Amino acid sequence: MRFLRHSLTGVFLAALTLALLIWSGVTVGSAIQTRLNAEKRVPPARERVFAVNVATAQLQTVVPVLEAFGQVQSRRSLELRAALGGRVIWLADAFEEGGTVRAGEDLVRLDPTDPQAALDRMENDLMDAEAESRDAARALELARDDLAAAQEQADLRDRAWKRQEDLEQRGVATAAAVETAELAAAAARQVVVSRRQAVAQAETRIDSAATQIARATLARDQARRDLAETTITAAFDATLSGVTLVEGRLVQANEKLAMLIDPKALEVSFQVSTAQYARLLDDAGQLIAAPVRVALEISGTDLVAQGRISRDSAAVAEGQSGRVIYARLDTAAGFKPGDFVSVHVDEPALDNVARLPSSALDAANTVLVVGPEDRLESLPVDLLRRQGDNVLVRGEGLDGQEVVVDRTPLLGPGIKVSPLRRETAAVLASAEPELLELTSERRARLVAFVEQSDRMPAEVKARVLAQLGEEKVPARLVARIESRIGG
């Protein structure tokens, strides 16, 4: 009985389990069928709104700044060369690399023995020529006296001949006497001719003596110049460069001894493109004298000099493009010829332009402005200049518009935005230099480094020390000095 009871219980539980499985399947199938047959409910669509940074475009007059790189050079330099060969017997104390000399100061002296001997010979030759000239003058005077005497004798012979002819006509003289008188007169005339020839030769001797004097004078002057060339002097106040000469060295004629460079007459040469060059021309096609600012970065600070454009290159160098422009520097303390500097040139002012971040402009020269209902609109503009991270643009209807300053591919015309308005000056202008309050130990370490630096000019060192002595010091200056200390 127990076996039968257990068997019936198992059959009952199996049937109950099967029924539950069938009921579950029917329920799931019915639910799926109901879901498939039900209508789809679409949630209401919401427009996506982008938050954008905008700035108000304000038309104003802006002076564009042209940036380039150039090299400082001296407008006045002179090569010192030996006009004659010889041995160096004396050098000035300042004749060294970087030495400062004054105009007219003796720099180098060569051995003057040979030039002095040549000068003495030329002076003796001149004395000989002058003696020859005096002798020729005396000979000419004697030749003229001899000619005068011969002419008087010829006149007497002519009168004697005429007297014999007169006597012959009266029957007193014979034909032989007349003929003798005629021959004597002819001989006297021949003597006159020979005396004239002697006078001509004496005059020729005078001319030859004058030529000899002139040649001897030229030779003497040349010898004097050669003797003067043994002493080389400074033509102007300058600094010496490229000095390789030592005392006792034997130099050759036309050998380069050093370079004289005027450290006060400095200029900077820089190259610009043809388009940039065209913007620096006036209505007459002449290069304008635009202001120029030159900067040289050194440890701790920048050397800055002001100047103006003076001229441009006459021709384009082979294999080059653009134009080379030269600007004279007014005050260039600390600058040296050969310095590689950055150049900033003030171009002619542009009227009715807006300064915007370069990220606000796309490749098609359009900007996005906030229109009605905070929807973006595309506004075409003319790109006039690029100034670092900013652009100068001009466009119709741009004044007063709120322009998107951070443009992304997700933004376009018709998109609704949420403007984040900021002041235009805060967007364009750089922040004020950060100032730091230094501890006494940190300030003393910076001051000690600047005072011990040999690379800074005295004027720059004084300016840096003055800044370090203030209560708050620019963070950029501190970072530069500490980077040099750490290096």
DOZAMI-906952 format. One record per residue (C-alpha): y, x, z. Coordinates in steps of 0.02 Angstrom, whole numbers, padded with zeros to 5 digits, always signed. Last residue first. Layout:
// DOZAMI-906952
YXZ...
// end
This chain:
// DOZAMI-906952
+03762+03501-00804+03784+03404-00640+03961+03467-00623+04000+03420-00804+03929+03244-00776+04031+03234-00616+04191+03271-00710+04155+03139-00842+04104+03005-00717+04259+03033-00611+04374+03015-00761+04286+02856-00817+04299+02783-00641+04488+02799-00645+04549+02864-00474+04621+02759-00333+04729+02835-00196+04803+02964-00314+04769+03151-00297+04631+03146-00428+04756+03083-00556+04876+03225-00517+04734+03351-00527+04691+03284-00700+04872+03301-00760+04888+03478-00691+04725+03530-00775+04784+03457-00940+04947+03556-00932+04859+03718-00882+04733+03708-01024+04555+03667-00970+04414+03787-01014+04434+03901-00863+04376+03771-00735+04395+03827-00554+04535+03705-00515+04441+03561-00596+04281+03596-00498+04375+03611-00333+04466+03447-00363+04302+03356-00397+04219+03424-00239+04373+03384-00133+04375+03204-00197+04190+03181-00155+04213+03251+00020+04371+03147+00053+04287+02988-00004+04343+02915-00166+04416+02743-00198+04371+02698-00376+04468+02617-00516+04392+02526-00664+04498+02537-00819+04569+02366-00862+04452+02261-00964+04453+02273-01152+04554+02148-01246+04468+02030-01364+04375+01902-01258+04488+01909-01106+04641+01897-01217+04568+01745-01300+04552+01655-01134+04382+01577-01111+04311+01408-01157+04126+01375-01144+04106+01245-01279+03958+01125-01270+03896+01110-01446+03847+00979-01572+03783+01050-01736+03872+00987-01892+03901+01158-01971+03784+01293-01908+03716+01376-01752+03535+01427-01728+03561+01588-01828+03679+01651-01691+03869+01669-01679+03945+01735-01519+04134+01709-01539+04133+01526-01590+04312+01488-01642+04426+01361-01559+04562+01327-01686+04746+01358-01642+04788+01443-01807+04640+01439-01927+04703+01300-02039+04710+01411-02193+04635+01580-02160+04678+01757-02104+04562+01881-02023+04575+02040-01921+04406+02092-01854+04351+02157-01686+04213+02273-01624+04303+02427-01693+04450+02364-01796+04386+02289-01958+04526+02239-02073+04583+02099-02190+04435+01977-02194+04494+01817-02278+04435+01657-02196+04321+01510-02238+04300+01377-02100+04130+01304-02059+04131+01157-01938+04041+01139-01773+04034+00974-01678+04124+00951-01513+04162+00767-01548+04295+00823-01673+04286+01004-01729+04239+01168-01643+04258+01312-01766+04124+01416-01850+04186+01565-01949+04164+01608-02132+04169+01774-02224+04004+01746-02315+03919+01886-02215+03962+01800-02051+04113+01818-01938+04115+01776-01751+04015+01932-01705+04163+02038-01764+04264+01976-01616+04426+01894-01672+04605+01951-01703+04704+01823-01800+04828+01865-01938+04998+01793-01979+05085+01958-02019+05002+02128-02047+05093+02285-01989+05088+02443-02096+04949+02562-02040+04953+02659-01877+04840+02811-01897+04711+02863-01767+04631+03035-01789+04480+03102-01695+04472+03289-01675+04374+03442-01731+04473+03594-01670+04486+03734-01800+04665+03784-01760+04692+03763-01573+04754+03615-01471+04803+03636-01288+04981+03573-01307+05003+03488-01475+05180+03420-01478+05249+03360-01644+05092+03369-01750+05112+03367-01939+04992+03255-02034+04891+03302-02187+04791+03180-02293+04635+03217-02397+04590+03078-02517+04430+02988-02565+04284+03070-02651+04211+03244-02655+04099+03339-02778+04244+03442-02842+04397+03422-02733+04514+03278-02770+04687+03335-02821+04861+03360-02748+04806+03332-02569+04915+03222-02459+05081+03244-02371+05176+03230-02206+05090+03098-02100+05167+03091-01927+05127+03166-01759+05070+03136-01581+04948+03238-01479+04813+03191-01354+04694+03304-01258+04564+03195-01174+04498+03203-00996+04366+03273-00879+04284+03398-00993+04358+03392-01166+04384+03255-01294+04514+03295-01427+04631+03155-01480+04757+03145-01623+04881+03002-01637+04970+02977-01804+05128+02882-01846+05145+02835-02031+05258+02940-02143+05221+02833-02295+05136+02903-02450+05232+02856-02606+05178+02721-02728+05352+02645-02741+05300+02490-02642+05235+02600-02501+05067+02686-02491+04957+02695-02334+04848+02547-02384+04800+02638-02545+04730+02782-02442+04614+02663-02350+04548+02600-02516+04528+02777-02583+04428+02827-02431+04500+02938-02297+04490+03124-02261+04578+03214-02120+04692+03365-02105+04783+03398-01942+04942+03499-01923+05000+03639-01810+05160+03742-01817+05162+03795-01634+05010+03909-01636+05078+04014-01782+04929+04114-01842+04935+04298-01892+04767+04356-01957+04693+04529-01938+04663+04697-02025+04618+04648-02203+04601+04802-02315+04729+04809-02455+04719+05000-02461+04576+05070-02359+04571+05099-02172+04516+05255-02077+04490+05210-01894+04575+05313-01761+04632+05164-01657+04524+05010-01676+04534+04865-01799+04422+04711-01789+04552+04575-01753+04504+04405-01826+04648+04314-01742+04820+04365-01681+04942+04236-01612+05114+04209-01686+05301+04233-01677+05350+04284-01853+05331+04426-01981+05240+04541-01861+05257+04725-01905+05146+04852-01996+05207+05033-01994+05134+05143-02131+05218+05025-02253+05386+05106-02214+05323+05270-02287+05262+05180-02443+05431+05095-02455+05519+05262-02442+05404+05336-02575+05444+05190-02689+05630+05218-02660+05608+05403-02703+05511+05362-02861+05643+05237-02914+05781+05365-02881+05686+05499-02979+05669+05381-03125+05854+05337-03121+05904+05520-03105+05791+05567-03251+05869+05430-03357+06043+05493-03313+05991+05670-03362+05925+05607-03528+06089+05517-03561+06188+05676-03522+06071+05780-03631+06103+05658-03773+06290+05685-03747+06264+05874-03756+06163+05852-03915+06302+05749-03991+06430+05882-03942+06322+06018-04024+06312+05913-04183+06501+05898-04182+06511+06086-04167+06396+06104-04319+06508+05987-04418+06664+06083-04368+06582+06247-04422+06546+06171-04591+06730+06123-04606+06778+06304-04571+06658+06365-04706+06737+06244-04831+06912+06308-04787+06855+06491-04808+06780+06450-04977+06943+06369-05032+07045+06521-04975+06932+06639-05075+06946+06526-05229+07134+06529-05217+07137+06719-05199+07023+06737-05351+07133+06621-05453+07281+06738-05427+07437+06704-05328+07618+06716-05388+07613+06610-05544+07707+06461-05467+07551+06354-05482+07449+06493-05403+07568+06500-05256+07544+06314-05226+07356+06334-05235+07366+06479-05112+07468+06369-04993+07341+06229-05006+07201+06349-04959+07300+06417-04813+07333+06239-04751+07149+06197-04762+07100+06357-04671+07223+06315-04531+07151+06141-04514+06975+06212-04506+07030+06329-04367+07101+06183-04269+06940+06084-04294+06837+06232-04235+06942+06244-04077+06923+06057-04043+06736+06067-04071+06722+06213-03949+06818+06113-03820+06701+05965-03847+06550+06077-03829+06621+06150-03668+06643+05976-03593+06469+05924-03647+06394+06080-03568+06483+06042-03404+06415+05864-03404+06241+05925-03446+06247+06046-03298+06300+05904-03182+06159+05793-03245+06033+05933-03227+06088+05956-03047+06066+05768-03016+05892+05774-03091+05845+05924-02982+05910+05833-02826+05807+05680-02874+05652+05787-02893+05685+05857-02720+05700+05680-02649+05537+05633-02733+05449+05783-02658+05514+05740-02484+05455+05560-02503+05281+05619-02554+05275+05729-02400+05325+05581-02291+05192+05471-02373+05060+05606-02339+05107+05633-02157+05137+05449-02107+04968+05421-02017+04957+05232-01998+05049+05127-01870+04995+04952-01818+05080+04808-01726+05267+04840-01722+05363+04684-01665+05479+04605-01793+05435+04426-01743+05346+04421-01576+05162+04445-01536+05032+04349-01435+04857+04423-01427+04712+04305-01458+04598+04443-01520+04687+04607-01495+04847+04692-01552+04948+04648-01396+04947+04828-01333+05010+04886-01502+04900+05004-01602+04934+05186-01648+04861+05325-01757+04765+05221-01883+04708+05333-02025+04759+05301-02204+04753+05187-02353+04910+05100-02406+04966+04918-02411+04858+04882-02259+04831+04695-02241+04887+04571-02109+04847+04397-02172+04977+04266-02132+04970+04090-02062+05093+03945-02060+05039+03764-02064+04904+03797-01935+04746+03693-01935+04672+03549-01836+04520+03465-01911+04492+03282-01949+04398+03125-01903+04453+02951-01952+04515+02788-01877+04644+02675-01961+04737+02566-01836+04799+02396-01890+04970+02340-01824+04955+02155-01785+05081+02014-01807+05013+01851-01736+04905+01701-01775+04810+01638-01625+04626+01592-01636+04568+01507-01475+04406+01577-01406+04234+01497-01397+04072+01539-01306+03932+01422-01352+03818+01300-01258+03702+01214-01379+03669+01026-01379+03503+00956-01439+03511+00775-01493+03392+00658-01399+03253+00557-01483+03192+00398-01394+03007+00409-01351+02887+00343-01487+02760+00213-01426+02608+00201-01539+02533+00025-01553+02358-00002-01473+02201-00008-01583+02151+00172-01548+02182+00155-01363+02080-00009-01355+01937+00071-01450+01936+00217-01332+01937+00103-01181+01795-00003-01251+01692+00151-01286+01719+00215-01109+01668+00048-01032+01514+00030-01142+01458+00204-01099+01482+00173-00912+01385+00013-00919+01239+00098-01007+01239+00238-00879+01241+00113-00735+01097+00018-00809+00995+00175-00829+01025+00221-00647+00973+00048-00587+00814+00055-00690+00771+00226-00619+00806+00165-00441+00692+00013-00464+00550+00116-00538+00560+00237-00393+00554+00094-00266+00404+00016-00353+00309+00179-00344+00349+00207-00160+00285+00033-00115+00127+00055-00217+00088+00220-00132+00115+00144+00041+00000+00000+00000
// end
